Amino acid sequence: MEPPLLTIPSALIFFVFASLIFSSTPSPQELQIVNAERRIDLSSHIVRVFLTLKVENTGTSPASEVLLAFPPTQFEHLALVKAAAAVGKRKKKSYTPLTVKSSELIDAPNGAKFFSVLLLNQLNAGETVTLEILYALTHSLEPFPEEISQSEPQLVYFRDSAIILSPYHIKEQTTFIKTPSTKVESYTVVEPTNRANTELKYGQYNDRAPYSYSPIIIHFENNHPFAVVEELLREVEISHWGSIQITEHYKLVHAGARHRGVFSRVEYQSRPSISGVSSFKHLLARLPPRVHSVYYRDGIGNISSSHLRIDSKKSELEIEPRYPLFGGWKSTFVIGYGLPLQDFVFEAPDGSRYLNFSFGCPILETIVDKLTIKVVLPEGSKDPNAAVPFAVDQHMETKYSYLDVVGRPVVVLEKNNVVPDHITPFQVYYKFHPVFMLAEPLMLITAFFLLFVTCVAYLHIDLSIQKS
């Protein structure tokens, strides 16, 4: 049997409805960027890009979103994209966060990828809006040469475009690139290009067509520690008896230029300004305030070369591995500490409880290739769910510990390509009745009582076969 044909009235209604939907999202040709300023910070191994766009609606229909374009090679290394709308001028300027989500364009050339910035209010014809964009790139600096000796500095390549990739026409644009030092081996010149101290300036470029692209390569010295955590497992175990126990398992690697030759500790200690300038021998971890019972150990045992500083607002743990890390070298270790329950677990208005904790890695300026956070709730907890301000993979597990009967529910959060900008609070909500706190003490009391009864019975029972 053939499907019924669409009648003329219904087809007309469908056409009008579809026209209304697509009219609220103008094509890229109906928007233009009046002015664009991009600032690229290459001072560490995490590339941060600050982009200011003044967008004008030159079409006839209102716009509700603005598209951001990225080349496919750069899209693979994107860790996060944030956007905000700027209101006011200079000292009176304020910023309103905007929602950013991935998007697609069917006719995008050269495999360009897109993110969509959703505006708070529709941009009517002739109106303008100023957007502040921040995005971070990981593993975007290529060491060259790929291997260096102990006494050589580390040189890296950075590849991008002098022209901002965009689906819109850009009237005026300028790009500023900041390097860690003045030691720049070479850079691509796209006139006008100027260099002053640690800053490269590309532009101003005027009236660039959509999807314009002009590749550039910058070869410069960057001795910043390329600290990358290949895997980080953070276990947050909640006990309603008054404490939270944190255990963090690290697999750390120096992701810079690989070390070539033999390591000389004598040279490393006698010439610290020259020998091993790209290596690192200590890291700084920012821990919550009021930590206690802090430990730092590896597979061999406890490492005493660490320093803990505590004040009312934060705690800093300076850790030093057993040996300095050069390019390609790895280290595995564990950090653990306790926290007071009342500082992180609260009661919601509906009677449920929630954990308010920070996402990300506490070690400063590190990239985490794979982060797993396990929140172990008390036995008897029900309806657990997590609220995270960005996309993560989430699932549930069950953990059995001492005296557990049904096991403890575990909320597992996983995310790849994590940077320090991801360190934001997240919440785990759950329901817990205080009566479950008595389960384990009652089990212990019952066990001791049965043992006592057994001992008394054994002492008072005569099992001899002879008559008294």
C-alpha positions as CSV (number, residue, x, y, z in Angstrom):
1,M,0.0,0.0,0.0
2,E,1.4,3.4,-1.0
3,P,1.7,6.2,1.6
4,P,-0.9,8.9,1.3
5,L,0.1,12.0,-0.6
6,L,0.5,15.3,1.2
7,T,-2.5,17.4,0.5
8,I,-2.1,21.0,-0.9
9,P,-3.4,22.8,2.3
10,S,-1.2,20.7,4.6
11,A,1.8,21.2,2.3
12,L,1.2,25.0,2.3
13,I,1.1,25.0,6.1
14,F,4.3,23.0,6.3
15,F,6.0,25.4,3.9
16,V,5.0,28.4,6.0
17,F,6.0,26.8,9.2
18,A,9.4,25.9,7.9
19,S,9.9,29.4,6.5
20,L,9.2,30.8,10.0
21,I,11.8,28.5,11.6
22,F,14.6,29.2,9.1
23,S,13.8,33.0,9.1
24,S,14.8,33.2,12.8
25,T,18.3,31.9,11.9
26,P,19.8,34.1,9.3
27,S,22.4,32.8,6.9
28,P,26.0,33.8,7.5
29,Q,25.7,36.3,4.6
30,E,23.2,38.3,6.7
31,L,25.7,39.0,9.5
32,Q,29.1,40.7,9.3
33,I,31.9,41.4,11.8
34,V,32.6,45.1,12.0
35,N,35.7,44.7,14.1
36,A,37.7,41.6,15.3
37,E,40.6,41.6,17.7
38,R,42.3,38.3,18.6
39,R,45.0,37.8,21.2
40,I,46.9,34.5,21.3
41,D,48.9,33.7,24.5
42,L,51.8,31.2,23.9
43,S,53.5,31.7,27.2
44,S,52.7,28.2,28.4
45,H,52.0,24.8,26.8
46,I,48.2,25.6,27.0
47,V,47.4,28.0,24.1
48,R,44.7,30.5,25.2
49,V,43.0,32.7,22.6
50,F,40.9,35.8,23.5
51,L,38.7,37.0,20.7
52,T,36.6,40.2,20.7
53,L,34.0,40.4,17.9
54,K,31.7,43.3,17.1
55,V,28.9,41.7,15.1
56,E,26.3,43.6,13.0
57,N,23.1,42.3,11.5
58,T,23.0,43.5,7.9
59,G,20.0,41.4,6.9
60,T,16.3,41.9,7.3
61,S,15.5,39.1,9.8
62,P,16.6,38.9,13.5
63,A,19.5,36.7,14.5
64,S,19.6,34.5,17.6
65,E,23.1,33.0,17.3
66,V,26.6,33.8,16.0
67,L,28.8,31.0,14.6
68,L,32.5,30.5,15.4
69,A,34.6,28.6,12.8
70,F,37.7,26.4,13.5
71,P,39.9,24.5,11.1
72,P,39.6,20.7,11.6
73,T,43.2,20.4,12.9
74,Q,42.6,23.0,15.6
75,F,39.1,21.7,16.4
76,E,40.7,18.4,17.6
77,H,42.7,20.2,20.2
78,L,39.9,22.4,21.6
79,A,39.6,22.0,25.3
80,L,36.8,24.6,25.9
81,V,35.0,27.5,24.4
82,K,33.4,30.3,26.5
83,A,31.5,33.3,25.4
84,A,30.1,36.4,27.0
85,A,28.2,39.5,25.8
86,A,29.9,42.8,26.7
87,V,27.6,45.7,27.8
88,G,28.9,49.2,28.5
89,K,32.2,50.9,27.9
90,R,35.6,50.7,29.7
91,K,35.2,50.8,33.5
92,K,31.4,50.4,33.4
93,K,31.6,47.4,31.1
94,S,29.9,44.2,32.3
95,Y,29.8,40.7,30.9
96,T,26.9,38.3,30.6
97,P,27.8,34.6,30.0
98,L,26.3,33.0,26.9
99,T,25.6,29.4,26.0
100,V,27.9,27.8,23.5
101,K,27.1,24.6,21.7
102,S,28.5,22.7,18.7
103,S,26.9,23.3,15.4
104,E,27.2,22.3,11.7
105,L,27.0,23.9,8.3
106,I,26.5,21.7,5.3
107,D,28.3,23.9,2.8
108,A,31.4,24.6,5.0
109,P,34.6,24.6,3.0
110,N,37.7,22.5,3.8
111,G,36.0,20.6,6.6
112,A,35.6,23.7,8.9
113,K,34.0,23.0,12.3
114,F,31.6,25.3,14.1
115,F,30.4,26.4,17.5
116,S,27.2,28.4,18.0
117,V,27.0,31.3,20.5
118,L,23.4,31.7,21.5
119,L,22.5,35.4,22.1
120,L,20.3,36.4,25.1
121,N,18.2,38.8,22.9
122,Q,17.7,38.6,19.2
123,L,19.9,40.8,17.1
124,N,17.5,42.8,15.0
125,A,18.4,44.3,11.6
126,G,20.9,47.1,11.9
127,E,21.9,46.3,15.5
128,T,25.3,45.3,16.8
129,V,26.5,43.2,19.7
130,T,30.0,42.8,21.2
131,L,31.1,39.2,22.1
132,E,34.1,38.2,24.2
133,I,35.3,34.7,23.3
134,L,37.8,32.5,25.1
135,Y,39.0,29.2,23.9
136,A,41.9,27.0,25.0
137,L,44.0,24.6,22.8
138,T,46.0,21.6,24.1
139,H,48.9,19.8,22.5
140,S,49.1,22.5,19.8
141,L,52.8,23.3,20.3
142,E,55.0,20.9,18.4
143,P,58.6,20.5,19.7
144,F,61.2,21.0,17.0
145,P,63.7,19.6,17.2
146,E,61.8,16.6,18.7
147,E,64.8,15.6,20.8
148,I,67.2,17.8,22.8
149,S,70.1,17.3,25.2
150,Q,70.2,18.3,28.8
151,S,71.8,21.6,28.1
152,E,69.7,22.7,25.1
153,P,66.6,24.9,25.3
154,Q,63.2,23.8,24.0
155,L,62.0,25.2,20.6
156,V,58.4,24.7,19.4
157,Y,56.3,25.3,16.4
158,F,52.8,27.0,16.5
159,R,50.6,26.9,13.4
160,D,47.6,29.1,12.8
161,S,46.2,31.7,10.4
162,A,47.0,35.4,10.2
163,I,43.4,35.9,9.1
164,I,40.6,34.9,11.5
165,L,38.6,32.0,10.1
166,S,35.0,33.0,10.0
167,P,31.8,32.3,8.0
168,Y,31.2,36.1,8.0
169,H,32.7,39.0,6.2
170,I,35.1,40.8,8.4
171,K,35.6,44.6,7.8
172,E,38.6,45.1,10.2
173,Q,40.7,42.6,12.1
174,T,44.0,42.4,14.1
175,T,45.8,39.5,15.7
176,F,48.3,39.8,18.5
177,I,50.5,36.8,19.5
178,K,52.4,36.8,22.7
179,T,55.5,34.6,23.1
180,P,57.2,33.6,26.4
181,S,60.4,35.5,25.5
182,T,62.1,37.5,22.7
183,K,63.8,34.4,21.4
184,V,61.9,33.8,18.2
185,E,63.7,31.7,15.6
186,S,61.4,32.5,12.7
187,Y,57.8,33.6,11.9
188,T,55.7,33.9,8.8
189,V,55.2,37.4,7.4
190,V,51.8,38.4,6.1
191,E,51.9,42.1,5.5
192,P,51.4,44.2,7.6
193,T,53.3,42.3,10.3
194,N,55.2,43.9,13.2
195,R,57.2,42.5,16.0
196,A,58.0,44.3,19.3
197,N,59.6,42.5,22.2
198,T,57.5,39.4,23.0
199,E,54.6,40.4,20.8
200,L,53.8,39.8,17.1
201,K,51.1,41.8,15.4
202,Y,49.3,40.7,12.3
203,G,47.2,43.4,10.6
204,Q,45.2,45.5,10.5
205,Y,43.5,43.6,7.6
206,N,40.4,45.1,6.0
207,D,37.4,43.6,4.1
208,R,38.2,39.9,4.2
209,A,35.8,37.5,2.6
210,P,34.2,34.6,4.5
211,Y,36.5,31.6,5.1
212,S,39.6,33.6,4.3
213,Y,42.7,31.8,5.6
214,S,46.4,32.7,5.5
215,P,48.6,30.0,7.3
216,I,51.4,31.1,9.5
217,I,54.1,29.2,11.5
218,I,56.0,30.6,14.5
219,H,59.2,28.9,15.7
220,F,60.1,30.1,19.2
221,E,61.7,29.1,22.5
222,N,59.3,27.9,25.2
223,N,60.9,26.3,28.3
224,H,57.6,26.2,30.3
225,P,57.1,22.8,31.9
226,F,55.0,20.7,29.5
227,A,53.2,18.9,32.4
228,V,50.6,16.5,31.1
229,V,48.6,14.1,33.3
230,E,47.8,11.2,31.1
231,E,45.3,9.8,33.6
232,L,43.9,11.3,36.8
233,L,41.5,9.4,39.1
234,R,40.0,11.5,41.9
235,E,38.0,9.6,44.5
236,V,35.8,11.7,46.8
237,E,34.5,9.5,49.6
238,I,31.8,11.0,51.8
239,S,31.2,9.9,55.4
240,H,28.4,11.5,57.4
241,W,30.4,10.9,60.5
242,G,32.2,14.2,59.8
243,S,34.8,13.9,57.1
244,I,35.5,13.6,53.4
245,Q,38.5,11.6,52.1
246,I,40.1,12.6,48.8
247,T,42.5,10.3,47.0
248,E,44.1,11.3,43.7
249,H,46.1,8.9,41.4
250,Y,48.3,10.6,38.9
251,K,50.1,9.4,35.8
252,L,52.3,12.4,34.9
253,V,54.5,12.9,31.8
254,H,56.7,15.7,30.4
255,A,55.2,16.1,27.0
256,G,57.9,18.4,25.6
257,A,60.9,17.6,23.5
258,R,62.3,14.2,24.4
259,H,65.5,14.0,26.3
260,R,68.5,12.8,24.4
261,G,71.7,11.4,25.9
262,V,72.7,10.7,29.5
263,F,71.4,12.6,32.5
264,S,74.1,14.2,34.6
265,R,72.8,15.2,38.1
266,V,76.1,17.1,38.8
267,E,75.6,19.3,35.8
268,Y,71.9,19.7,36.6
269,Q,72.7,21.0,40.1
270,S,75.8,23.0,39.3
271,R,74.3,24.9,36.3
272,P,70.6,25.3,37.0
273,S,70.2,28.3,34.7
274,I,71.5,26.3,31.6
275,S,71.1,22.6,32.3
276,G,67.6,21.2,32.0
277,V,65.8,24.6,31.6
278,S,62.8,22.9,30.1
279,S,62.6,20.2,32.8
280,F,60.7,20.5,36.1
281,K,61.4,19.1,39.5
282,H,58.5,20.4,41.5
283,L,54.8,21.2,41.0
284,L,52.3,23.2,43.0
285,A,48.8,21.9,43.9
286,R,46.1,24.2,45.1
287,L,44.0,22.3,47.7
288,P,40.8,23.4,49.5
289,P,41.3,25.2,52.8
290,R,41.3,23.4,56.2
291,V,42.9,20.2,54.7
292,H,44.3,17.6,57.1
293,S,46.1,14.3,57.0
294,V,47.9,15.1,53.8
295,Y,50.1,12.5,52.2
296,Y,52.2,12.2,49.0
297,R,53.6,8.9,47.9
298,D,54.5,6.7,45.0
299,G,55.0,3.0,44.3
300,I,58.1,2.9,46.5
301,G,56.5,4.6,49.5
302,N,56.0,8.0,51.1
303,I,57.9,11.0,49.6
304,S,59.1,13.4,52.2
305,S,60.1,16.2,49.7
306,S,56.9,18.1,49.8
307,H,55.8,21.3,51.6
308,L,52.3,22.2,52.8
309,R,51.2,25.8,53.4
310,I,47.8,26.4,54.9
311,D,45.8,29.6,55.5
312,S,42.1,30.5,55.9
313,K,41.4,30.7,52.2
314,K,43.5,28.1,50.5
315,S,46.1,25.3,51.0
316,E,49.1,24.9,48.7
317,L,51.0,21.6,48.4
318,E,54.4,21.8,46.7
319,I,55.3,18.4,45.6
320,E,58.7,17.3,44.3
321,P,59.1,13.9,42.5
322,R,62.1,11.7,43.3
323,Y,63.9,12.9,40.1
324,P,63.5,15.9,37.8
325,L,61.3,15.2,34.7
326,F,62.7,15.8,31.2
327,G,60.9,15.4,27.9
328,G,59.3,12.0,27.6
329,W,59.9,11.0,31.3
330,K,57.0,9.8,33.4
331,S,56.1,9.7,37.1
332,T,53.2,8.0,39.0
333,F,52.1,9.1,42.5
334,V,49.2,9.5,44.8
335,I,48.0,12.5,46.8
336,G,45.5,12.1,49.6
337,Y,43.9,14.4,52.2
338,G,40.9,14.9,54.4
339,L,38.3,17.7,54.5
340,P,35.7,18.6,57.1
341,L,32.2,17.5,56.0
342,Q,30.4,20.7,56.8
343,D,32.4,22.7,54.4
344,F,31.3,20.8,51.3
345,V,28.1,18.9,52.0
346,F,24.9,20.9,52.5
347,E,21.2,20.3,52.7
348,A,18.9,21.5,49.9
349,P,15.5,23.1,50.4
350,D,13.8,19.9,49.4
351,G,15.5,17.9,52.1
352,S,18.1,16.2,49.9
353,R,21.8,16.7,50.4
354,Y,24.4,17.8,47.9
355,L,28.2,17.8,47.6
356,N,29.7,21.1,46.3
357,F,33.2,20.4,45.1
358,S,35.6,21.7,42.4
359,F,36.1,20.0,39.0
360,G,39.4,19.6,37.3
361,C,43.0,19.0,38.4
362,P,44.4,20.9,41.5
363,I,48.0,21.0,40.0
364,L,48.6,24.3,38.4
365,E,49.0,24.7,34.6
366,T,48.6,21.0,33.7
367,I,46.7,19.3,30.9
368,V,44.7,16.2,31.8
369,D,44.1,13.9,28.9
370,K,41.6,11.8,30.8
371,L,40.0,12.8,34.1
372,T,37.8,10.5,36.2
373,I,36.0,11.7,39.3
374,K,34.3,9.1,41.5
375,V,32.0,10.4,44.2
376,V,31.5,7.6,46.7
377,L,28.2,8.3,48.6
378,P,27.3,6.7,52.0
379,E,25.5,3.4,51.9
380,G,21.8,3.9,51.8
381,S,21.9,7.0,49.5
382,K,19.2,7.2,46.9
383,D,18.5,9.1,43.6
384,P,22.1,10.4,43.0
385,N,22.6,12.8,40.2
386,A,25.4,15.3,39.2
387,A,25.1,18.9,38.0
388,V,28.2,19.9,36.0
389,P,28.4,23.2,34.0
390,F,29.8,21.5,30.9
391,A,29.4,18.2,29.1
392,V,30.8,15.1,30.8
393,D,30.2,11.3,30.6
394,Q,28.3,10.1,33.6
395,H,27.4,6.7,34.9
396,M,26.9,4.8,38.2
397,E,28.9,2.1,40.0
398,T,28.8,0.3,43.3
399,K,31.6,0.1,45.8
400,Y,31.8,-2.3,48.7
401,S,33.8,-1.4,51.8
402,Y,34.0,-2.6,55.4
403,L,30.7,-3.7,56.9
404,D,28.7,-2.7,53.7
405,V,25.7,-4.9,52.9
406,V,24.2,-3.4,49.7
407,G,27.3,-1.4,48.7
408,R,27.8,2.4,48.3
409,P,26.5,4.2,45.2
410,V,29.3,5.8,43.2
411,V,28.7,8.7,40.7
412,V,31.4,8.5,38.0
413,L,32.2,11.6,35.9
414,E,34.6,11.4,33.0
415,K,36.0,14.0,30.7
416,N,38.9,14.2,28.3
417,N,41.2,17.2,27.5
418,V,40.8,19.1,30.8
419,V,42.6,22.4,31.4
420,P,42.8,24.7,34.5
421,D,39.8,26.7,33.0
422,H,37.6,23.7,33.8
423,I,38.2,24.2,37.6
424,T,34.6,25.2,38.5
425,P,32.3,24.0,41.2
426,F,30.0,21.0,40.5
427,Q,27.3,19.4,42.6
428,V,26.2,15.9,43.3
429,Y,22.7,15.6,44.8
430,Y,21.4,12.6,46.7
431,K,18.9,11.6,49.4
432,F,20.1,10.1,52.6
433,H,18.2,9.2,55.8
434,P,20.2,9.6,59.0
435,V,19.0,6.2,60.3
436,F,21.4,4.5,57.9
437,M,24.3,6.0,59.9
438,L,23.3,3.5,62.7
439,A,23.6,0.5,60.5
440,E,27.4,-0.1,60.9
441,P,27.5,0.6,64.7
442,L,24.5,-1.7,65.2
443,M,26.3,-4.4,63.2
444,L,29.4,-4.0,65.4
445,I,27.3,-4.0,68.6
446,T,25.4,-7.1,67.5
447,A,28.7,-8.9,66.6
448,F,30.3,-8.1,69.9
449,F,27.1,-9.1,71.8
450,L,27.0,-12.4,70.0
451,L,30.6,-13.0,70.7
452,F,30.0,-12.2,74.4
453,V,27.0,-14.5,74.6
454,T,29.0,-17.3,72.9
455,C,31.9,-16.9,75.4
456,V,29.5,-16.9,78.4
457,A,27.7,-20.0,77.0
458,Y,31.0,-21.7,76.4
459,L,32.2,-21.0,80.0
460,H,28.9,-22.3,81.6
461,I,28.4,-25.4,79.5
462,D,30.0,-28.6,80.8
463,L,31.0,-30.7,77.8
464,S,32.8,-33.4,79.9
465,I,31.6,-37.0,79.7
466,Q,32.6,-37.9,83.3
467,K,30.3,-37.6,86.2
468,S,31.1,-34.9,88.8
